[in-house]
Amino acid sequence: MMSTDSTPQSGLPGSLFDLAGRKVVVTGAASGLGRIFAEALSQSGAAVAWVDREAEALAACEAVGVCDCRVVADLGDEAGVSQMAEKVLAWCGGKLDVLINNAGIATRPGRLLDVQAKDWDRVFAINLRGAFLVTQALLPALIQSGRGSVVNISSYLGTVGVYPGFPVTAIPYAASKAGLIGFTRQLAIEYAAEQVRANAIAPGWHSGTRLGRERDTTGGAAAVAQMDAFVEREVPLGYRGRPADLVGLVIYLASDASSYVTGQVFVHDGGITAR
């Protein structure tokens, strides 16, 4: 006979998504998806620490009154991550509720023989090693929260191989994003007992991302047209996602609405991997 949990469900459904009083860190927060996430989390009631390597871009965010805490840091540098963590821990009082590992870079699209070792090292230093360093530095504060949530921004390119007759990415990016998925799942298992959850979001073709900018600027108008044709042909919904389309999923994973969800990968791709 299946047992039932009689623990009462607290609050109305809307309150499950309430982030009031939560302390959140977003990396890569000064532009692109990171800025959209940081703004949305702030609007949902969270106090947000914005972390980015671009000092001027962060200053611009603070100028419009959306930064609760601003930290300039190169996440590829271990000492820089340590300094960032000191500032964040002082700000949050040693108790952090949510970490959004969004910072990431891409190289220009190309096949394996076009890739140089320095490109591989640079991408892995930020996309995977950076996420490891940041999470390791802030994990004690997430444990202290008692409801810590880590959200890693991976990519659908970390779940499938894609080559529609022309390069849409490069192997360092795809491999690093696949590694981030493995990192997420192992983290979820290792710290479940401490009530720290870890999940990944794997966006498909979205505008406003670093990969999208690399793709669109490398080959000019011809590359954009080629990519648009690929998206229209392969994505069942028929268009690139918008950054705002990801906001609901980020808030869900940051909030109590996902309190029983950990170790999962949410592919957000307009249906392309459902084919």
N, C-alpha and C positions, 0 to 999 in steps of 0.2 A: 504494500500500500504506500502510495506516494505521500510524503509528509508535506505540509504547507507551512510557509513562514507567516506567522501571525504578527510580525513587526508592522506597526501602523505606518502608512505612507504619510509623510509630513507635508503639509502645504498644498495649495492648489496647483494644477498643472503649470500655470504660468510662472509660479515661484521656483519651479525646478530649473529654470533658465536664468534666474536672478543671480548676478555676479557681485552684488553690492557687498563691499567689505573684502573682496578677494584681492590678493596681491598677485600680479601676473608679470612675467618677463616675456618680451617678444624680441627675438634676435632678427637682424636684418630689417629693422622696423622703420627705417627712414624713407623707404620708397617701395613701390610695387606692392606685392601681396602683403608684405610685412606691415606697411603703413595702413592698408585697409583693415588688417586684423587688429592692429593696435587701436585704431580709432573706434572700431566696432566694439571691442572689449571695454574701452573707456565709456562708450555710450551705454553699455549694458551694466554699468555701475562699478566695474573693477578699477583698481588703481594699477596703472601700467608703467613698468620700467621699459623704456625704449633703448635697445642696444643696437649699435650700428658702427661701422668703421668710418663712415662719412660724417665728419664733424659738422660741416656746413649744412648738410641735409637734415641732420638732427636739430641743429639750431633753428632751422626753418620750421620744423615741427613744433618746437617749444614756443616759437614766436606766435603761433596761432592758438596757443593755450591748450594743447592736447597732451602734453608730457607731464606725468607725475614724477618721473625720474628719467634722467637722460645720461647714458653712459656710452662714451666712445671707446670702442675696443676692436682690435683685430683678432678674430676668433681662430685664426691660423697660428697664433702665437701663444704659447702656454703661459708665459708671464703676463701677457695682456689679458688672458682669460682669468687668471688669478686676481688681477687688479679689478677687473670687472665684477667678479664675484664678491670681493670685499665691499665694493660700493653698493651692490644690490643687497647684500645681507645687512648692511648698516641701514639701508632704506626700509627693508621689510621687517627688521627686528628679528631676523633669524627664522622667520616662518613664511614660507612661500607656498602659494596654492596652485599656481599654474605656470608651466614653462612651455612656450611655443618655440621650438627649434625651427625657425624659418630661414635663417641665413643660408645662402647657397649661391654658387656661381656655375657658369657653363663656359665651355670653349666654343669656338665656331664649329658648326656641323662638319663632319667628315668621317670617312671610314677608318678602320684600324691603321692602315698604312699611312694615313695622314696625321696620326697622333704622335706627338713627341712625349718623351718621358716627363718633361717639365710640365706639360699640360695635365698629365695624369696626377702628378704630385700636387699641383696647385689646386685642382678640383677636389681631390680627396682631403687635402689639408683643411678646407672649409666645410665641405658638404658632410663628411663623415667624422674626421678627427675633431673638427670644431664642435660638432654636436656631442661627441663623446666627452670632450673637455668641459663644455658648459654644463652638461647634465651631471657629470661627476662632481663638479664644484658646487652645484646648487642642490644636489640630491638630499643632503642632510636637512636643508630647510624645507624641502618638499615632504620629507618624512615627518618633520615637526608639525606640519599642517594637519596631518591626520586624514587629509583628503586630496593629496597631491595628484596633479594630472600633468603628464608630459604629452605634448602633441608634436610629433615630428612631421615636417612637410617633406614628403618623399615625391614620387612621380609615378605615373602609370608606366613610364619607360623603365622603371625598376622592377616591373612585373612581367613585361613582354618585350620581345625584340620587334623593332619596327624598321623596315627599309622599303619604302614604296617606289623604289627605282632611283631615289636620290636621298642624300643624307638629310635627316631631320634632327639629328643630334650627333653626339660623339660618345664613344664607348666610356670614357672616364665619367661622364655625367650619369649615364645609365647604370654603370657598375656601382657608383657611389650611392645612388638612390636605392638600388637593390640592397646594398649593405646597410643602409639606414633602416630598411624594413626588418632585417635580421636583428639589428641592434634594438629596435622597438620591441620585438617579440621576446627577446631574452630579458630585457629590462623589466617587462611586464611580469614575467615569471619570477624573477629574482626578488622583486620588491612588493609582490602582492600582499604578503603578510603584514607589511608596513603600511598598507592601504595607499600605496602609490600606484596609480594607473598609468599605462603608456599605450598610446595608439598612434597610428600614422594616417595621414591623408595623402593620397596619391592622385594629384590633379592630372587631367589630360591636357588637351590643348586649350590653354587659357591666355587671353590677352593680358598684358601688364606684368608678365613674368620675365625674369632675366633670360631664360631660355628663349622665350618668344622674341625678345629684343635682339638677341644674338642671331636668331634665325632670320628675322626680317631685315636686319641691317647688313648682313654678310653679302647677300646677292642682289640687293636692290629690289626694284619693282617686279622683276621676273621671278625672283625667289618668293616674294609675297604672293604673287598670283599662283605659282606652283603649289605653295602651301595651302592657300585657300581652297584650291581645287581638291587637294588631298583631304582636307577636313570635310568639305561638302560631300565627298564620295564615301568616306570611311566612318564619319561620326553620325550615328543614327539621328541625333537631334539636328544635325546639319550645320552647326556653327561652332565657333570657338566660345568657350565659357568666358564669363566675365568675372573679374575678381570678387565682386559682390556676391556672386553665386556661392562662394565658399564660406561666407560669413556664418551662415546658419550652422554649418557643420562644425566650425571652430568653436562657436559658442556652446553647442551641444556637448562637445568633448571637454570643454573647460568647466562645465556646470554639473550640478547634481543630476541633471536629466540623464547623464551617461554613467551614473555611479556604479553600475554593474557591468561596465564595458571596459575590457582591457585586452591588450595583445592583438588588436584588430587593425586591419588595413582597409581604409575606406577609399575605394577607387572612385574618383569624381571626374568622369570622362565623357559624359554625354552618351554613354552606351557603347563606346568603341570596343571595349574588351568583352562585351556580351555577344559579339558576333561569333 
